């Protein structure tokens, strides 16, 4: 669904999914209930295995702060999340795929939820900003969404990718496939890179200077992510106040 140049309403853009009107009501119901059941099953399994607390902590940090970069910290033997690199990578992939399924097929329902709807519209503004500065993503829609998810930078996860896919005209199933390929490829490449750091961590893990350096690097990374987020937020807010938001992303 290409964006129109005729001042589209953001909500109308959100709802203009070509397949929504043709989906049977039963399929719409399945797409709404199935991801919730999957989440419940995952929580029950984690609770029974005793891993719910540590995984929940890692999920929160990944979602709100580090994104895919959390995988790198699993290489440290004394990692704060008590999870290895090869545990964190599948966790992030599961997060991306679950969000891609839940949001990608249910945005027309979810945007009406109080407080969640305005958040979705803010993410849509961010995606419009990305398209304004990366117009090639519209010409190479599938590749653009893939790369958007593949790059391990905070803000390029499944929620924004779902809306970006909608804005560049991908159907929900095609966007889900692009997100899946991007997440799996990006997470496991990052895990492979991080695993090579493990011998270094094991060799120096008991050295006070190494621990201090590790905490310093973590602090600097979090600060950089925070500053990047603030700068990006200001840029998106400024973009939202210009005619571009109303005019759409032009060809």
C-alpha positions as CSV (number, residue, x, y, z in Angstrom):
1,X,0.0,0.0,0.0
2,X,2.0,3.0,-1.2
3,X,1.5,6.2,0.8
4,X,-0.7,8.7,-0.9
5,X,0.3,12.3,-1.6
6,X,-3.2,13.5,-0.7
7,X,-2.8,14.1,3.1
8,X,-3.8,10.6,4.4
9,X,-5.1,10.3,7.9
10,X,-2.5,8.2,9.9
11,X,-5.2,5.9,11.2
12,X,-6.6,5.3,7.7
13,X,-3.1,4.4,6.5
14,X,-2.9,2.0,9.4
15,X,-6.2,0.4,8.5
16,X,-5.5,0.1,4.7
17,X,-4.3,-3.5,4.8
18,X,-5.4,-5.0,1.5
19,X,-6.3,-8.4,3.0
20,X,-8.1,-7.3,6.2
21,X,-11.5,-7.0,4.5
22,X,-11.1,-10.4,2.7
23,X,-10.0,-12.4,5.8
24,X,-12.7,-14.7,7.2
25,X,-13.8,-13.7,10.7
26,X,-12.5,-17.0,12.0
27,X,-9.0,-16.3,10.7
28,X,-9.0,-12.8,12.3
29,X,-10.0,-14.5,15.6
30,X,-7.2,-17.0,15.3
31,X,-4.6,-14.4,14.5
32,X,-5.7,-12.5,17.6
33,X,-5.9,-15.4,20.0
34,X,-3.1,-17.7,18.8
35,X,-0.2,-15.3,19.8
36,X,-1.7,-14.8,23.2
37,X,-1.9,-18.6,23.7
38,X,1.7,-18.9,22.5
39,X,2.8,-16.4,25.1
40,X,0.9,-18.1,27.9
41,X,2.5,-21.5,27.0
42,X,5.9,-19.9,26.9
43,X,5.4,-18.3,30.4
44,X,4.1,-21.6,31.8
45,X,7.1,-23.5,30.4
46,X,9.6,-20.9,31.8
47,X,7.9,-21.0,35.2
48,X,8.1,-24.8,35.4
49,X,11.8,-24.8,34.4
50,X,12.5,-22.0,37.0
51,X,13.8,-19.6,34.3
52,X,10.9,-17.2,34.3
53,X,12.6,-14.5,36.4
54,X,16.0,-14.3,34.6
55,X,14.3,-14.5,31.2
56,X,11.8,-11.8,32.1
57,X,14.6,-9.6,33.2
58,X,16.5,-10.0,30.0
59,X,13.4,-9.5,27.9
60,X,12.7,-6.2,29.7
61,X,16.2,-4.9,29.1
62,X,16.2,-6.1,25.5
63,X,12.8,-4.5,24.7
64,X,13.3,-1.1,26.5
65,X,17.1,-0.6,26.1
66,X,19.6,-2.8,24.4
67,X,17.6,-4.6,21.7
68,X,19.6,-7.2,19.9
69,X,22.8,-5.9,21.5
70,X,21.9,-7.8,24.7
71,X,23.2,-10.9,22.9
72,X,26.8,-9.7,23.2
73,X,26.6,-9.5,27.0
74,X,25.8,-13.2,27.2
75,X,29.4,-13.9,26.3
76,X,30.5,-12.8,29.8
77,X,30.7,-15.9,32.1
78,X,29.3,-13.7,35.0
79,X,26.7,-12.1,32.8
80,X,24.1,-9.9,34.6
81,X,21.3,-11.7,33.0
82,X,22.6,-15.2,33.9
83,X,22.0,-16.3,30.3
84,X,24.5,-17.3,27.6
85,X,24.8,-15.9,24.2
86,X,23.1,-18.9,22.6
87,X,20.2,-18.5,25.1
88,X,19.8,-14.8,24.4
89,X,19.8,-15.1,20.6
90,X,16.8,-17.4,20.5
91,X,15.1,-15.3,23.1
92,X,15.4,-12.2,21.0
93,X,14.3,-14.1,17.9
94,X,11.2,-15.3,19.8
95,X,10.4,-11.7,20.9
96,X,10.7,-10.4,17.3
97,X,8.6,-13.2,15.8
98,X,5.9,-13.0,18.5
99,X,5.6,-9.2,18.2
100,X,5.7,-9.5,14.4
101,X,2.8,-12.0,14.5
102,X,0.7,-10.2,17.1
103,X,1.1,-6.7,15.8
104,X,1.4,-7.5,12.1
105,X,-1.9,-9.2,11.9
106,X,-3.8,-7.2,14.6
107,X,-2.8,-3.5,14.2
108,X,-6.4,-2.7,13.1
109,X,-7.6,-3.9,16.5
110,X,-4.7,-2.8,18.7
111,X,-4.5,0.8,17.7
112,X,-7.9,1.3,19.4
113,X,-6.6,0.2,22.8
114,X,-6.2,3.3,25.1
115,X,-2.5,4.4,25.5
116,X,-1.4,1.7,23.1
117,X,-3.0,3.4,20.1
118,X,-1.1,6.7,20.5
119,X,2.1,4.7,21.0
120,X,1.5,3.0,17.7
121,X,0.9,6.3,15.9
122,X,4.2,7.6,17.4
123,X,5.9,4.5,16.0
124,X,4.2,5.2,12.7
125,X,5.7,8.7,12.7
126,X,9.1,7.2,13.3
127,X,8.6,4.9,10.4
128,X,7.6,7.9,8.2
129,X,10.7,9.6,9.3
130,X,12.8,6.6,8.3
131,X,11.2,6.5,4.9
132,X,11.6,10.2,4.3
133,X,15.4,9.7,4.9
134,X,15.7,6.3,3.3
135,X,13.4,6.4,0.2
136,X,15.0,3.4,-1.3
137,X,13.1,1.3,1.3
138,X,9.9,1.9,-0.6
139,X,11.5,0.7,-3.9
140,X,13.0,-2.4,-2.2
141,X,10.2,-3.0,0.3
142,X,11.1,-6.6,1.4
143,X,14.9,-5.9,1.5
144,X,14.3,-2.6,3.3
145,X,12.3,-4.3,6.1
146,X,14.8,-7.1,6.3
147,X,17.7,-4.7,6.7
148,X,15.7,-2.6,9.2
149,X,15.4,-5.7,11.5
150,X,18.8,-7.1,10.7
151,X,20.8,-4.1,11.9
152,X,21.3,-4.4,15.7
153,X,20.2,-0.9,16.7
154,X,17.6,0.0,19.3
155,X,14.4,1.0,17.7
156,X,14.7,-1.3,14.7
157,X,12.8,-4.2,16.2
158,X,9.6,-6.0,15.2
159,X,7.0,-3.3,16.3
160,X,8.5,-0.6,14.1
161,X,9.2,-3.1,11.3
162,X,5.5,-4.2,11.2
163,X,4.4,-0.7,10.7
164,X,7.2,0.0,8.3
165,X,6.2,-3.0,6.3
166,X,2.6,-1.7,6.2
167,X,3.7,1.7,5.0
168,X,5.8,0.4,2.1
169,X,3.0,-1.8,0.9
170,X,3.9,-5.3,2.2
171,X,1.1,-7.6,3.2
172,X,1.1,-8.9,6.8
173,X,2.5,-12.3,5.8
174,X,5.2,-10.9,3.6
175,X,6.3,-8.4,6.3
176,X,6.3,-11.2,8.8
177,X,8.6,-13.3,6.5
178,X,11.0,-10.3,6.1
179,X,11.1,-9.7,9.9
180,X,11.7,-13.4,10.5
181,X,14.6,-13.6,8.1
182,X,16.1,-10.4,9.4
183,X,15.8,-11.3,13.0
184,X,17.2,-14.9,12.7
185,X,20.1,-13.8,10.5
186,X,21.0,-10.7,12.6
187,X,20.6,-12.5,16.0
188,X,22.6,-15.6,15.2
189,X,25.4,-13.6,13.4
190,X,25.7,-11.4,16.4
191,X,25.7,-14.5,18.6
192,X,28.5,-16.1,16.6
193,X,30.5,-12.9,16.9
194,X,29.9,-12.6,20.6
195,X,30.8,-16.3,21.2
196,X,34.3,-15.5,20.0
197,X,34.7,-13.1,22.9
198,X,34.1,-15.9,25.5
199,X,37.7,-17.1,25.8
200,X,38.8,-13.5,26.4
201,X,36.2,-13.2,29.2
202,X,37.2,-16.5,30.7
203,X,40.8,-15.7,30.7
204,X,40.5,-12.3,32.5
205,X,37.2,-12.7,34.4
206,X,38.8,-12.6,37.8
207,X,40.9,-9.6,37.1
208,X,39.6,-6.5,38.9
209,X,40.7,-4.2,36.0
210,X,38.9,-6.4,33.5
211,X,35.6,-6.3,35.5
212,X,35.9,-2.5,35.9
213,X,36.5,-2.1,32.2
214,X,33.5,-4.3,31.4
215,X,31.2,-2.2,33.6
216,X,32.7,1.0,32.0
217,X,32.0,-0.3,28.5
218,X,28.4,-1.3,29.5
219,X,27.9,2.1,31.0
220,X,29.2,3.9,28.0
221,X,27.1,1.8,25.7
222,X,23.9,2.5,27.6
223,X,24.8,6.2,27.6
224,X,25.3,6.2,23.9
225,X,22.0,4.4,23.3
226,X,20.3,6.9,25.6
227,X,21.8,9.9,23.7
228,X,21.0,8.3,20.4
229,X,17.5,7.7,21.5
230,X,17.1,11.3,22.6
231,X,18.5,12.7,19.4
232,X,16.3,10.4,17.3
233,X,13.3,11.3,19.4
234,X,13.9,15.1,18.8
235,X,14.4,14.5,15.1
236,X,11.2,12.5,14.8
237,X,9.2,15.1,16.8
238,X,10.6,17.9,14.6
239,X,9.6,15.8,11.5
240,X,6.1,15.3,12.9
241,X,5.6,19.1,13.1
242,X,6.5,19.6,9.4
243,X,4.2,19.1,6.4
244,X,5.9,15.8,5.6
245,X,3.8,13.9,8.2
246,X,0.6,15.1,6.6
247,X,1.8,14.8,3.0
248,X,3.1,11.3,3.5
249,X,6.4,10.0,2.1
250,X,6.6,11.0,-1.4
251,X,7.8,8.9,-4.3
